[in-house]
Amino acid sequence: MKLIVEKDYDGMSEVAAKIMIDEIKNNPNINLGLATGSTTKGLYKRIIDAHERGKVDFSNVKSFNLDEYIGLDGTHPSSYRYFMDTNLFNHININKNKTYIPDGKAKNLETYTKDYDELIEKKGGIDLQILGIGTNGHIAFIEPSDEIAIDTSVVKLTENTIKDNSRFFNTLDEVPKTAISMGISGILKAEKIILMASGKHKREAINNFLKSEKISTYLPASFLYLHRDVTVIIDEAVYKE
Ligand code: GLP
């Protein structure tokens, strides 16, 4: 595991953007695994800037998102589809039909979740996976629990996550209680993984993760120790005691 500690959020975003742009340049047909949330906004902003300056081309890129709230469609301003469209896809030359995000309105969730993993496999798998981390150590929406799902599945969000994510909704009650999330196996199958975190509210989760000597379903991020190419990019606010 490689650890990069930057001064602040901008530094973290800059380093992540540089890696992502280099990966796309090296492989113009890249399959990106993307994450939503405040952490990735600065990264996506820099990717848009680079695209506008003619530095990066998305015409042959495909993307797969980690998760989506059940019950929200892409027109809902708090849906992850809406987030991705407004924070990235609408501003770059990616073919929207090749941007895959779990469908929060899918009818048969059991079949749908299975199909999502198959789709990723069929399209060649994920080359570069971007991850954030929840304050409780979750990645995607894989929540701390006795057991965590291997494959993409329906997950019940914890009170902690519902509260954390309520800032993206008008009220706490509006936050969906369930989501579709990629499973740990899908994430670990990516060729390369970048985990990003910024701000002192992530300090506990990141320190628990960096200090872990064991893998625990109560700290889903700890499963990343099973992967051979993980770069963790954080800022000083996360790292400092
Ligand atoms: C959300 C998402 C995760 C994200 C994490 C951190 O619940 N499902 O994919 O990485 O929480 O979000 P933020 O970057 O807003 O702190």
Residues whose N, C-alpha, C, O or C-beta is under 5 A from the ligand:
A	BS01	GLP	A35 T36 G37 S38 T39 T40 D67 L131 G132 I133 G134 A140 F141
